[in-house]
């Protein structure tokens, strides 16, 4: 009986976990369309000085949201990380670092990697 119950639980949860992982894939679209969506839906604008390699940080003081966008050579953009609690600062690198520090272990890995790019470019 226990084996049958375990099998039932696993056969139920594995497709659910797979579907959840599929939903976690990045959202991609034409770069101009992505920029318009960030502006129209979230009131975000590019954060001055928060550009490294082919990644750009967008944020909104009004909504407190932020989005990390990856720009491709094919004129497409993908959201690779996003969050809330954006607090503007005179130095965008300091603002982003503070936001991620407050998230601690919950900070997205992609956002931490972007911060590393920003700080290595600033050096």
Secondary structure, 3 states (H helix, E strand, C coil): CHHHHHHHHHHHHHHHHHHHHHHCCCEEEEHHHHHHHHHHHHCCEEEEEEEECCEEEEECCCCCCEEEEEECCCCEEEEEEEECCCCCCCCHHHHHHHHHHHHHHHCCHHHHHHHHHHHHHHC
